[in-house]
């Protein structure tokens, strides 16, 4: 990445580590390194989404997401109602 910003991956977590001793001050050069790291992170996320999506259409994935959210909201409402009894 760069001498001041390091990306490390641990499973599904990608960490951005600032490495500019003594205080990790975010000056203009440091902000440029951070921007580059975030651009790489964005690219990795887009590539990962494309790999996961493969042959699926966005609308299908959005509908699946929405069904999952509705399921979670219903479960929360049911749990809340059960606790109120």
Residue frames as a rotation matrix with the C-alpha (Angstrom) as fourth column:
UNK 1
0.582 0.813 0.000 0.00
0.813 -0.582 0.000 0.00
0.000 0.000 -1.000 0.00
UNK 2
0.495 -0.519 0.697 2.29
-0.093 -0.829 -0.552 2.75
0.864 0.208 -0.458 1.27
UNK 3
-0.515 -0.774 -0.368 4.80
0.349 0.203 -0.915 3.37
0.783 -0.600 0.165 4.00
UNK 4
-0.886 0.172 0.432 2.20
-0.430 -0.653 -0.623 5.31
0.175 -0.738 0.652 6.04
UNK 5
0.080 0.970 0.230 -0.99
-0.960 0.138 -0.245 3.32
-0.269 -0.201 0.942 5.48
UNK 6
-0.906 -0.409 -0.107 -1.23
-0.422 0.893 0.156 -0.46
0.032 0.187 -0.982 5.70
UNK 7
0.209 0.967 -0.144 -4.17
-0.946 0.237 0.222 -2.66
0.249 0.090 0.964 4.74
UNK 8
-0.907 -0.415 0.067 -4.44
-0.419 0.876 -0.239 -6.04
0.040 -0.245 -0.969 6.44
UNK 9
0.025 0.938 -0.346 -7.17
-0.757 0.244 0.606 -8.63
0.653 0.247 0.716 6.09
UNK 10
-0.929 -0.152 0.336 -8.38
-0.343 0.693 -0.634 -11.01
-0.137 -0.704 -0.697 8.78
UNK 11
-0.491 0.791 0.366 -11.26
0.676 0.610 -0.412 -13.06
-0.549 0.045 -0.834 7.42
UNK 12
0.198 0.684 0.702 -13.97
0.942 -0.332 0.058 -10.64
0.273 0.649 -0.710 6.36
UNK 13
0.831 0.055 -0.553 -12.37
0.329 -0.851 0.410 -7.68
-0.448 -0.523 -0.725 8.16
UNK 14
0.212 -0.766 0.607 -10.05
0.799 -0.222 -0.559 -5.34
0.563 0.603 0.565 6.31
UNK 15
0.596 -0.072 -0.800 -8.14
0.641 -0.557 0.528 -3.03
-0.483 -0.828 -0.286 8.66
UNK 16
0.527 -0.456 0.717 -6.60
0.348 -0.654 -0.672 0.28
0.775 0.604 -0.186 7.65
UNK 17
0.543 -0.439 -0.716 -3.61
0.793 -0.011 0.609 1.00
-0.275 -0.898 0.342 9.90
UNK 18
0.887 -0.311 0.342 -2.02
-0.162 -0.902 -0.400 4.45
0.433 0.299 -0.850 10.07
UNK 19
0.621 -0.745 -0.245 1.71
0.761 0.497 0.418 4.16
-0.189 -0.445 0.875 10.52
UNK 20
0.249 -0.537 0.806 3.26
0.302 -0.748 -0.591 7.61
0.920 0.391 -0.024 10.75
UNK 21
0.203 -0.207 -0.957 5.06
0.976 0.122 0.180 7.78
0.079 -0.971 0.227 14.06
UNK 22
-0.973 -0.207 -0.103 4.98
0.098 0.033 -0.995 9.79
0.209 -0.978 -0.011 16.50
UNK 23
-0.677 0.734 -0.052 1.37
-0.263 -0.307 -0.915 10.93
-0.688 -0.605 0.401 16.41
UNK 24
-0.539 0.469 0.700 -0.18
0.795 0.559 0.238 9.62
-0.279 0.684 -0.674 13.17
UNK 25
-0.336 0.382 -0.861 -1.06
-0.083 -0.922 -0.377 13.22
-0.938 -0.055 0.342 12.32
UNK 26
0.157 0.469 0.869 -3.37
0.880 0.333 -0.339 13.49
-0.449 0.818 -0.361 9.33
UNK 27
-0.228 -0.307 -0.924 -1.66
-0.194 -0.915 0.352 16.10
-0.954 0.260 0.149 7.22
UNK 28
0.402 0.431 -0.808 -2.04
-0.835 -0.191 -0.517 16.50
-0.377 0.882 0.283 3.45
UNK 29
-0.436 -0.580 -0.688 0.42
-0.808 0.588 0.017 13.73
0.395 0.564 -0.725 2.51
UNK 30
-0.927 0.130 0.352 -1.15
-0.118 0.791 -0.600 11.38
-0.356 -0.598 -0.718 5.07
UNK 31
0.008 0.998 -0.070 -4.66
-0.376 -0.062 -0.925 12.18
-0.927 0.034 0.374 3.81
UNK 32
0.154 -0.022 -0.988 -3.50
-0.987 0.047 -0.155 11.31
0.049 0.999 -0.014 0.28
UNK 33
-0.842 -0.476 -0.254 -2.23
-0.447 0.879 -0.167 7.94
0.303 -0.027 -0.953 1.51
UNK 34
-0.647 0.686 0.333 -5.52
-0.066 0.385 -0.921 7.34
-0.760 -0.617 -0.204 3.34
UNK 35
0.221 0.741 -0.635 -7.48
-0.762 -0.275 -0.586 8.25
-0.608 0.613 0.504 0.19
UNK 36
-0.276 -0.407 -0.871 -5.44
-0.871 0.488 0.049 5.73
0.405 0.772 -0.489 -1.80
UNK 37
-0.988 -0.086 0.125 -6.11
-0.139 0.849 -0.509 3.03
-0.063 -0.521 -0.852 0.82
UNK 38
-0.290 0.955 0.068 -9.84
-0.205 0.007 -0.979 3.78
-0.935 -0.298 0.194 0.81
UNK 39
0.160 0.284 -0.945 -9.88
-0.973 -0.115 -0.200 3.67
-0.166 0.952 0.258 -3.01
UNK 40
-0.706 -0.462 -0.536 -8.28
-0.539 0.842 -0.016 0.22
0.459 0.277 -0.844 -2.84
UNK 41
-0.838 0.474 0.272 -10.84
-0.004 0.493 -0.870 -0.82
-0.546 -0.730 -0.412 -0.24
UNK 42
0.063 0.889 -0.454 -13.64
-0.645 -0.311 -0.698 0.41
-0.761 0.337 0.554 -2.51
UNK 43
-0.103 -0.174 -0.979 -12.20
-0.955 0.293 0.048 -1.52
0.279 0.940 -0.196 -5.46
UNK 44
-0.959 -0.263 -0.106 -11.94
-0.216 0.920 -0.326 -4.70
0.183 -0.290 -0.939 -3.36
UNK 45
-0.523 0.836 0.166 -15.54
-0.123 0.119 -0.985 -4.29
-0.844 -0.535 0.041 -2.21
UNK 46
0.208 0.594 -0.777 -16.79
-0.878 -0.236 -0.416 -3.75
-0.431 0.769 0.473 -5.77
UNK 47
-0.436 -0.446 -0.781 -14.82
-0.759 0.649 0.052 -6.75
0.484 0.616 -0.622 -7.02
UNK 48
-0.979 0.092 0.181 -16.19
-0.052 0.746 -0.663 -8.86
-0.196 -0.659 -0.726 -4.17
UNK 49
-0.154 0.983 -0.100 -19.75
-0.391 -0.153 -0.908 -7.78
-0.908 -0.100 0.408 -4.92
UNK 50
0.118 0.150 -0.982 -19.26
-0.993 0.021 -0.117 -8.60
0.003 0.989 0.151 -8.59
UNK 51
-0.795 -0.457 -0.399 -17.92
-0.452 0.885 -0.112 -12.05
0.404 0.091 -0.910 -7.69
UNK 52
-0.799 0.552 0.238 -20.85
0.041 0.445 -0.894 -12.71
-0.600 -0.705 -0.378 -5.36
UNK 53
0.035 0.872 -0.488 -23.40
-0.606 -0.370 -0.704 -11.34
-0.795 0.320 0.516 -7.81
UNK 54
-0.741 -0.459 0.490 -21.95
0.090 0.656 0.750 -13.25
-0.666 0.599 -0.445 -10.77
UNK 55
-0.867 0.417 0.274 -25.08
0.359 0.142 0.922 -14.03
0.346 0.898 -0.273 -12.80
UNK 56
-0.122 0.858 -0.499 -27.66
0.963 -0.020 -0.269 -12.49
-0.241 -0.513 -0.824 -10.45
UNK 57
-0.090 0.187 0.978 -29.38
0.516 -0.831 0.207 -9.23
0.852 0.523 -0.022 -11.30
UNK 58
-0.918 -0.306 0.250 -29.25
-0.002 -0.628 -0.778 -6.31
0.396 -0.715 0.576 -8.89
UNK 59
-0.216 0.925 0.314 -33.05
-0.816 -0.347 0.462 -6.20
0.536 -0.156 0.830 -8.64
UNK 60
0.448 0.342 -0.826 -33.11
0.030 0.918 0.396 -9.85
0.894 -0.202 0.401 -7.52
UNK 61
-0.441 -0.694 -0.570 -30.48
0.657 0.183 -0.731 -9.20
0.612 -0.697 0.375 -4.88
UNK 62
-0.841 0.186 0.507 -32.33
-0.382 -0.869 -0.315 -6.08
0.382 -0.459 0.802 -3.67
UNK 63
0.206 0.974 -0.093 -35.57
-0.658 0.208 0.724 -8.05
0.724 -0.088 0.684 -3.39
UNK 64
0.249 -0.208 -0.946 -33.78
0.478 0.876 -0.067 -10.80
0.842 -0.435 0.318 -1.42
UNK 65
-0.817 -0.577 -0.021 -32.28
0.344 -0.457 -0.821 -8.16
0.463 -0.677 0.571 0.89
UNK 66
-0.532 0.682 0.503 -35.69
-0.697 -0.689 0.198 -6.55
0.481 -0.245 0.842 1.41
UNK 67
0.451 0.686 -0.571 -37.30
-0.223 0.706 0.672 -9.92
0.864 -0.176 0.471 2.25
UNK 68
-0.152 -0.598 -0.787 -34.56
0.706 0.492 -0.510 -10.57
0.692 -0.633 0.347 4.78
UNK 69
-0.918 -0.166 0.361 -35.03
-0.072 -0.824 -0.562 -7.14
0.391 -0.542 0.744 6.38
UNK 70
-0.044 0.979 0.199 -38.80
-0.756 -0.163 0.634 -7.68
0.653 -0.122 0.748 6.62
UNK 71
0.379 0.137 -0.915 -38.14
0.244 0.939 0.242 -11.06
0.893 -0.315 0.323 8.25
UNK 72
-0.619 -0.682 -0.390 -35.86
0.605 -0.098 -0.790 -9.48
0.500 -0.725 0.473 10.84
UNK 73
-0.773 0.379 0.508 -38.36
-0.491 -0.865 -0.102 -6.69
0.401 -0.328 0.855 11.58
UNK 74
0.293 0.916 -0.274 -41.15
-0.500 0.391 0.772 -9.25
0.815 -0.089 0.573 12.03
UNK 75
0.116 -0.333 -0.936 -38.97
0.609 0.769 -0.198 -11.30
0.785 -0.547 0.291 14.40
UNK 76
-0.894 -0.440 0.080 -38.15
0.241 -0.624 -0.743 -8.18
0.377 -0.646 0.664 16.43
UNK 77
-0.393 0.835 0.386 -41.84
-0.753 -0.533 0.386 -7.22
0.528 -0.139 0.838 16.60
UNK 78
0.437 0.555 -0.708 -42.78
-0.090 0.810 0.579 -10.76
0.895 -0.189 0.404 17.67
UNK 79
-0.304 -0.641 -0.705 -40.09
0.722 0.328 -0.609 -10.79
0.621 -0.694 0.363 20.38
UNK 80
-0.918 0.001 0.397 -41.20
-0.191 -0.878 -0.439 -7.40
0.348 -0.479 0.806 21.61
UNK 81
0.009 0.998 0.064 -44.86
-0.722 -0.038 0.691 -8.52
0.692 -0.053 0.720 21.71
UNK 82
0.302 0.061 -0.951 -43.90
0.333 0.928 0.165 -11.71
0.893 -0.367 0.261 23.59
UNK 83
-0.654 -0.653 -0.382 -42.06
0.608 -0.153 -0.779 -9.65
0.450 -0.741 0.498 26.20
UNK 84
-0.750 0.429 0.504 -45.03
-0.492 -0.870 0.008 -7.32
0.442 -0.242 0.864 26.69
UNK 85
0.159 0.868 -0.471 -47.39
-0.212 0.496 0.842 -10.16
0.964 -0.034 0.263 27.64
